[in-house]
């Protein structure tokens, strides 16, 4: 009898947890849509709740502020982008090819979701910590790719490369006189030129 009640309670709890997680995911998706349409600063919590078809109380059950939901949205998105890069790099052995894939994937994502990238890469003081965390995630990913070839220099080269890529994202979002494909080619060529020199230096 006791085990039966425990089983029912566990099922109920699991259903509650799944529903709660679904609502949270729905709120994040709604926030992404609204922020992409209206911009971060013009988006209100009420707009996000309405887009997700929930009440304000439900929003505040999951998130305390607009900043909080935005930060989780970006961190989840960055994690998904990192996974996407890793999947695209699967099977690639050459660090040059891995770098090219990472650059193409990040710039394509920025072109697809410009408003979210504009906030993160806009260097606004309110999101400085977030920007640093996102950058560090991709720096570490690139460092692992470069370490077999560059050794101890991999960390410095990864930092410099992600800094350059950040500027490429900013350029993509703020200028319209350069096509995405052209910017990707320029960025890859610039990065690979620096990588070739770094490799030559490491091999001396």
N, C-alpha and C positions, 0 to 999 in steps of 0.2 A: 504493500500500500504506500509506504513512504517513498519507495523508489519510483512509483507511478507518479506521485505528486511532484517529485523532483524532476522527472522527465518532462512533464507538462510545463513546469516553471522554466526549465531550460529552453524548451522550444519557444515559449512566449518571449523569453529574454532575447533569444537569437533573432526572432522576428522584429522585436523592438529595435535591436541594434542595427539590423539591416535597414529598417525603415528610417532610422535616425541618420545612418550613413548616406542613404539615398537622398534624403532631404538636404544634407550638407553638400553633396555633390551637385544637386540641382541648384542650390544657392550659388555655388562657385561658377557653374555654367551660366547662370543668369547674370552674375556680376561681370563675367567676361563679355557677354553680349552687350550689356548696357554701357560698360566703360568703353568698349570699342566704338559704340555709336555716339555717345555723348561726351566722352573724355572723363578722366578721373575726377577732376575738380567740379564738374557740373553734375556728376552722378550723386544721387541721394540714396540713403538706405531704403527709403520707401520705394524708390525706382527698382532696386534689386529685389525687394520682397514681392512687389507687384509682378515683375517679370517671372519670378519663380512660382507665382500663384500661392504665396503663403502670407500669413499675417506678420506684423512687425514683431510680435512676441516670439514667433518661431525664429525669425532672424536673430534676435538677441539671445535666444537659447543657444544658438550655435556660434555667434560672433558678437563681440562686444562693440566693435567699431567698424567703420568702413576701411580703415587702415588694416585692421586685423584680417578681414576677408581678402583684401587685395594682396597682402603679404603671403597668405597661404596660397592664393591663386598663382602668384608668380613662382613661389617655391615649388609647387606641384608642377607647374608648366616647365620650369627649368629642369626638374628631375625627369620629366617625360622627354624633353628635348635631349638631355644627356643620354637617355636610353635609346632614343631614335638615332643619335650619332653612333652609339656603340653598335647597334644593329646594322647600320649602313657600313661601318668599318669591318664588320665580321668577314674574315677571309682575307682582308688586306694585310700584307706583311710590311710593305715599305712605309716608313714614317712619313715620307713625302706625300704618298697617296692618302694616308690617314689624315694628314693635315688638310689636304685639299677637300676631302669629304666633310670634315668638321666645318670648314669655312663655308662651303656651299650649303650645308644643312642649316647653320645658324642664320645666314643671310636670307635663305628662303623662308625661314620661320619669322624673321623680322618683317619681311615683305608681306607675309600672310596675316600677322597680328601686330600692325604698327603701333597701335595705341598702347598696348601693354609694354612693348619694347621701349616706346618713347618715355614712359614713366621711369622704367628701370635704368635706362641709359641716359636719361636727361640730367643726371648729376644733381638733382634736387636734394637739398639737405635732409628732407623728410624721409627719403628712401636711400640715403647713403649706405647705411648698414646692410640693407637688402641688396644693393648693387654689389657691395663687397662680397657678400656671401655667394651670390650668383657667379661672380667672376671667379672666386676661389674654387667653386665646383668645376668649372670648365678648365681652369688652370691645372688642377690636379689631374683631370682626365687627359689633358695634352701632355703633361709632364710624364705620365706613365708611358705614353706612346714614344716620347723622345728619349727617355732615359737609356734604353739599350744602345742608342747611337751616340748620344751626347754625354752620358754619364752625369757627373756633378753639375754640368752646365745646363741640364735639361730644365731645371726649375726657373732659372733666369730667362731662358729662351721662351718657356711657356708663358711666363708673366708678360714679357714684351710682346709676344704674339697675340695674346688675348687683349692687351691694351690697344694694339693696332686694330684688332677686329672690332673692339668697342667703338673706335672712331669710325670704322667702316659702317657699322650699324647706324651711328649718329648721322653720318653723311647720307645714307640711304633714306632715313626718315625725314631729313630736313631739306634735301635737294631733289629736284625732279629732272635735272639736265643730264643724268647719267642712268642708262638702263641697268636693270638688275644684273643681267648676264655680263655686261661690261664691268660693272663694279666687282662681281665675283671673280672675273678673270684678272683684273688689276690687283685685287687683294691677294689672290692665290699666288700670282707672280711675285708680288712684293714679299710675301711670307716665305715662299720657297727660295727666293734669292738670299734672304737672311739666313734661312736654314742651311743652305749650301755652304755659306761662309762659316757658320757655326760648326758644321760637320768637319770642314777642312781644318779649322783651328783645333778641334778635338783630336784629329788624326795626326797632328804634328808630333 
